Structures are given as C-alpha cells and as structure tokens.
Amino acid sequence: MDYGVNAGATWESPYVPVWQGTLEAMLLADAGDGEGALRAAHEAAEYEASLPVDFGPPNAFKPARELEAELLLDQRRAEDAMRTFEMALARTPNRILSLAGYARAAVAAGRTDLATQAYGKLAYVLRNADAGMKEGREAKAWR
C-alpha cells in the first residue's frame, strides 16, 4: 500500500494516510491477519515518521509506531517490540501507552532490568494520576 498523497487527491490533513493505515492494521489484526496488520502498521509508521513532529494536541488517536510495536508484542516478538517502542518513545517521549508497552515487552524478553527502569519511569510520570489508572497500577505492582 502506498500511503502517500495520490495524484489529484486533496487531503485536509497530512495525517489522513496515517489514520487510514492504522485503521487498516487494526481491521486486519481483528480479522486474524497478523502479518498483514503488521505490514499496514509499519507502512503507516514509516509515513508518520516522515512528517514533522507537531506540538500541542496529538493528531492521531494512536501513533502508528506504537501500534506496530503492540502488534509485534502480540506476535511474541518481544525484542522487535522493544526496539519499535523505543522508536515510538523517541517521537513521543513519556507517552503512557508506549512506556507501558515497552515495559511489557521488556518483561516478555526477560529483560527485568529494562522493565524495572521503564516501570519506574511510568510510575514517576503517573505519580499524580488517577489511582485507578491501569498503567499506574501495573507500574506500582512491578516494584
């Protein structure tokens, strides 16, 4: 799939191809096509990486790289998921779902040292958050 701008098409936002790609990836994953989902997420993530980082409210409901990492983790590819979560965190530092995903991938990869660091950072970021927040409870339980 080519998520670039098609000839003659006019997009209101440069993020439309990212949204289309992540939606396609989630639909493919739901249909049981893990490899197709991973391909669609990766393509959307690569396109998103070519866009400048926006400041302010997020333009995407889920960063494509984060979705790609989650799909890798679902496929029990923990080391690949860790590297992909690292890329996601480089673009969106301290994003709660990316930090939690990285910590989960580290646990799955047997890297308890990295899981401890990630969960510690997550607990720090969420220190004033709603006590019932799943990721906060998960980070506190790790200690």
FILODO-485078 format. One record per residue: y, x, z of N, C-alpha, C, O in turn. Coordinates in steps of 0.02 Angstrom, whole numbers, padded with zeros to 5 digits, always signed. Each point is the difference from the previous one (the first is absolute). Example, Ala and Ser with C-alpha at 12.3 -4.5 7.8 and 13.67 -1.06 7.14 Angstrom:
<recs>
-00284+00660+00390+00059-00045+00000+00060+00045+00000-00001+00052+00033
+00054-00070-00069+00059+00042+00003+00055-00039+00037+00055+00025+00008
</recs>
This chain:
<recs>
-00059+00042+00000+00059-00042+00000+00062+00044+00000+00003+00052+00033
+00045-00074-00070+00064+00036-00002+00051-00042+00039+00018-00055-00020
+00005+00083+00077+00047-00037+00042+00072+00018-00016+00045-00016+00038
-00034+00050-00094+00068+00016-00021+00032-00062-00031-00032-00051-00009
+00095+00057-00006+00036-00056-00030-00023-00008-00072+00000+00048-00039
-00020-00109+00021-00023-00014-00068+00060-00007-00047+00054-00020+00020
-00065+00038-00083+00053-00005-00050+00025-00072-00003-00039-00047-00006
+00103+00040+00012+00031-00066-00005+00001-00040+00065+00033-00051+00004
-00070+00074+00046-00002-00036+00064+00059+00020+00043+00023+00057-00002
+00002-00104+00039+00055+00013+00046-00024-00017+00070-00021-00057+00013
+00024+00105+00031-00021-00011+00069+00062-00006+00044+00049+00035-00010
-00051-00080+00058+00055-00006+00047-00002+00057+00050+00052+00020+00026
-00110+00007-00013-00008+00054+00048-00048+00051-00029-00049-00018-00033
+00062+00082+00046-00048+00050-00024-00066-00003+00040-00048+00032-00019
+00047-00071+00073-00061-00006+00040-00049-00052-00025-00055-00005+00027
+00074-00035-00077-00045-00051-00026-00068+00029-00019-00051-00029+00018
+00048+00086-00053-00066+00028-00017-00040+00021+00062-00062-00003+00000
+00096+00023+00053-00035+00018+00062-00030-00063+00030-00058+00000+00020
+00097-00053-00017-00025-00063+00028-00059-00026-00041-00049-00023+00028
+00055+00027-00094-00055-00023-00043-00063+00041+00012-00055-00027+00005
+00063+00093+00001-00057+00044+00010-00034-00010+00067-00061+00000+00005
+00101-00009+00048-00030-00010+00065-00034-00068+00005-00053-00007+00030
+00084-00043-00061-00032-00066-00001-00066+00003-00038-00050-00027+00022
+00050+00060-00080-00061+00008-00038-00053+00036+00041-00059-00020+00000
+00078+00072+00035-00047+00038+00041-00030-00044+00054-00061+00003+00012
+00101-00044+00020-00026-00043+00053-00046-00054-00028-00050-00017+00031
+00067-00009-00089-00043-00050-00031-00067+00030-00020-00052-00030+00009
+00054+00091-00037-00062+00034-00019-00042+00016+00061-00061-00007-00002
+00093+00029+00055-00037+00015+00062-00033-00064+00026-00058+00001+00021
+00095-00056-00021-00027-00063+00023-00059-00023-00042-00046-00033+00024
+00047+00051-00089-00054-00019-00046-00059+00048+00005-00050-00009-00034
+00056+00060+00076-00055+00048+00008+00001+00059-00046-00048+00039-00002
+00102-00030-00037+00006+00057-00046+00039+00055+00034+00060+00009-00013
-00093+00029+00057+00034+00052+00038+00029+00055-00043+00056+00022+00012
-00092+00000-00063+00026+00053-00043+00059-00024-00041+00049+00037-00008
-00053-00098-00018+00056-00028-00037+00061-00009+00045+00056+00013-00021
-00068-00035+00082+00055-00008+00048+00033+00067+00014+00061+00006+00002
-00103+00045+00008+00027+00066+00015+00040+00028-00059+00052+00030+00009
-00077-00041-00071+00037+00022-00060+00068-00035-00004+00051+00033-00012
-00050-00098+00022+00063-00038-00005+00049+00022+00054+00059+00008-00013
-00084+00003+00074+00044+00022+00055+00026+00070-00014+00059+00014+00012
-00101+00030-00038+00021+00068-00015+00054+00001-00054+00050+00035+00006
-00060-00074-00058+00050-00004-00054+00066-00027+00026+00053+00025-00017
-00057-00076+00058+00062-00028+00029+00033+00051+00045+00062+00005+00001
-00102+00032+00038+00028+00051+00045+00033+00056-00039+00053+00025+00020
-00084-00004-00074+00030+00053-00041+00066-00023-00030+00048+00038-00003
-00046-00100-00021+00062-00027-00027+00053-00004+00055+00058+00020-00010
-00078-00046+00069+00047-00006+00055+00028+00068+00020+00059+00006+00018
-00101+00045-00020+00021+00068+00018+00053+00027-00048+00039+00045+00018
-00036-00072-00078+00049+00022-00049+00069-00031+00013+00050+00022-00029
-00048-00073+00071+00063-00034+00015+00036+00036+00058-00033+00030+00042
+00098-00034-00041+00036+00030+00057-00016-00039+00064-00013-00060-00002
+00015+00096+00058-00010-00033+00064+00062-00040+00017+00055+00027+00001
-00064-00090+00012+00056-00044+00019+00009+00002+00075-00047+00008+00038
+00109-00015-00018+00015-00005+00071+00019-00072+00014+00031-00034-00041
-00049+00010+00100+00013-00069+00017-00065-00039+00001-00054+00030+00006
+00058-00095-00013-00061-00041+00002-00048+00020-00055+00022+00018-00055
-00087-00020+00068-00049+00021-00050+00001-00046-00061+00013-00060+00005
-00028+00090-00063-00004-00038-00062-00069-00027-00013-00009-00045-00041
-00041+00071+00075-00069-00022-00012-00029-00028+00065+00018+00022+00055
-00062-00070-00062-00031-00028+00060-00049+00050+00030-00011-00002+00060
-00017+00045-00101-00044+00053+00024+00007+00058-00050-00009-00009-00060
+00024+00068+00086+00004+00057-00046-00068+00010-00035-00052-00004+00032
+00055+00017-00095-00061+00006-00040-00044+00057+00025-00062-00005-00002
+00091+00060+00024-00039+00057+00024-00038-00019+00063-00057+00021+00010
+00088-00061+00033-00033-00023+00061-00060-00043-00018-00054+00007+00029
+00062-00052-00077-00055-00042-00023-00056+00043-00028-00059-00011+00014
+00077+00060-00055-00050+00045-00028-00040+00034+00056-00062+00004-00004
+00096+00020+00055-00033+00033+00056-00046-00048+00037-00056+00019+00020
+00078-00081-00010-00041-00049+00034-00064-00014-00040-00054-00008+00028
+00061+00004-00094-00058-00012-00042-00049+00059+00004-00061-00009+00002
+00088+00070+00000-00043+00059+00007-00038-00003+00067-00059+00015+00003
+00094-00034+00049-00032-00005+00066-00054-00055-00001-00053+00009+00029
+00067-00065-00061-00050-00053-00007-00062+00024-00036-00055-00024+00013
+00064+00072-00058-00057+00028-00038-00031+00060+00035-00040+00036-00029
+00058-00027+00092-00028+00054+00042+00015+00070-00027-00040+00046+00006
+00098-00040-00036+00024+00065-00026+00056+00023+00045+00058+00004-00020
-00076+00012+00083+00048+00013+00053+00046+00060-00015+00060-00004+00011
-00088+00059-00036+00041+00058-00014+00052-00015-00054+00058+00018+00005
-00080-00053-00058+00046-00020-00053+00053-00048+00027+00059+00004-00018
-00081-00049+00062+00047-00048+00030+00053+00037+00042+00059-00017-00003
-00081+00068+00041+00048+00038+00040+00053+00032-00045+00060-00005+00015
-00082+00037-00069+00048+00033-00045+00048-00051-00030+00060+00013-00008
-00086-00071-00009+00041-00052-00031+00048-00031+00051+00058-00014-00017
-00081+00004+00078+00046-00023+00052+00055+00051+00013+00057-00018+00013
-00074+00083-00017+00052+00052+00008+00054-00007-00054+00059+00008+00014
-00080-00023-00076+00049-00010-00053+00042-00062+00014+00060+00000-00012
-00092-00052+00037+00037-00061+00016+00051+00014+00055+00057-00024-00004
-00077+00062+00054+00046+00015+00056+00055+00048-00022+00054+00000+00031
-00066+00040-00082+00054+00044-00025+00055-00042-00031+00059+00018+00004
-00077-00073-00034+00050-00044-00032+00031-00048+00050+00060-00014-00003
-00100-00011+00050+00024-00048+00050-00021+00025+00070-00047-00026+00029
+00083+00076-00004-00018+00029+00065-00003-00052+00056+00041-00046+00004
-00090+00055+00039-00008-00042+00060-00014-00074-00014+00007-00041+00044
-00026+00025-00105-00019-00070-00015-00062-00017+00041-00050+00035-00003
+00054-00088+00041-00051-00018+00049-00069-00005-00033-00048+00031+00025
+00041-00069-00079-00065-00010-00030-00028+00064-00031-00061+00010-00002
+00104+00034-00023-00023+00063-00027-00022+00047+00056-00051+00035-00007
+00088-00034+00062-00020+00041+00058-00067-00023+00028-00044+00041+00013
+00037-00106-00005-00063-00027+00026-00057+00014-00048-00055+00017+00021
+00067-00025-00085-00051+00014-00050-00021+00072+00000-00059+00016-00006
+00109+00029+00012-00016+00071+00003-00043+00015+00061-00049+00038-00005
+00067-00067+00062-00039+00012+00061-00072-00026-00009-00047+00034+00020
+00039-00093-00049-00067-00027-00012-00040+00044-00048-00060+00011+00010
+00093+00014-00061-00034+00045-00047-00021+00065+00034-00054+00026-00013
+00097-00001+00057-00016+00061+00037-00062-00011+00044-00043+00043+00005
+00041-00101+00028-00059-00016+00041-00062-00002-00044-00051+00029+00017
+00056-00064-00074-00058-00006-00045-00022+00067-00027-00059+00011-00014
+00107+00036+00006-00017+00066-00025-00024+00047+00055-00017+00058-00013
+00017-00083+00075-00021+00042+00055+00053+00049+00023-00016+00049+00035
+00078-00060-00054+00056+00044+00019+00036-00029+00059+00056-00026-00006
-00087+00029+00065+00029-00029+00059+00066+00033+00020+00043-00032+00030
-00035+00096-00047+00063+00033+00015+00058-00032-00038+00053-00013+00028
-00064-00001-00092+00052-00032-00041+00008-00073+00019+00056-00026-00002
-00111-00007+00020+00005-00070+00022+00042-00004+00064+00041-00045+00007
-00052+00092+00039+00038+00000+00062+00074+00010-00013+00042-00033+00029
-00026+00079-00074+00071+00011-00018+00030-00062-00031+00055-00021+00018
-00091-00009-00065+00026-00059-00035+00007-00059+00047+00051-00035-00002
-00100+00023+00044+00005-00055+00048+00055+00013+00051+00033-00047+00022
-00023+00110-00003+00055+00017+00045+00067-00016-00030+00044-00028+00032
-00036+00047-00096+00062-00015-00035+00010-00075-00007+00055-00026+00008
-00109-00009-00024+00003-00073-00008+00020-00032+00067+00043-00045+00001
-00073+00067+00053+00018-00027+00066+00073+00013+00016+00034-00042+00028
-00009+00101-00047+00070+00017+00013+00046-00046-00042+00049-00027+00026
-00065+00019-00089+00042-00042-00044+00001-00072+00025+00050-00035-00005
-00106+00013+00032-00006-00070+00023+00013-00009+00075-00014-00053+00028
+00041+00103+00004+00008-00001+00073+00042-00060+00024-00011-00023+00056
+00057-00002-00096+00041-00057+00020-00018-00064-00038+00037-00049+00001
-00094+00051-00035-00020-00057-00042-00034-00053+00042-00015+00010+00059
+00002-00066-00090-00037-00055+00030-00067+00027+00026-00038+00030-00038
+00024-00041+00101-00061+00027+00031-00063-00027-00032-00053+00031+00005
+00057-00088-00038-00059-00029-00032-00013+00025-00071-00048-00021-00031
+00090+00065+00006-00007+00025-00068-00066+00039-00007-00012+00048+00037
-00029-00069-00085-00067+00029-00009+00002+00076-00004-00039+00033+00035
+00082-00005-00076+00002+00073-00009+00021+00035+00065-00024+00055+00013
+00067-00085+00026+00020+00028+00064-00057+00001+00049-00011+00049+00036
-00026-00104-00033-00059-00003+00044-00052+00051-00022-00032+00033+00042
+00023-00026-00107-00049+00048-00026+00020+00071+00019-00043+00040+00021
+00107-00023-00027+00024+00068+00017-00009+00014+00074-00020+00055+00019
+00037-00104+00023-00007+00009+00073-00073+00007+00020-00016+00038+00045
-00028-00075-00078-00071+00003+00016-00031+00068-00017-00050+00020+00029
+00079+00014-00077-00027+00065-00022+00008+00052+00055-00043+00044+00007
+00096-00048+00031+00014+00052+00050-00051+00003+00054+00005+00041+00046
</recs>
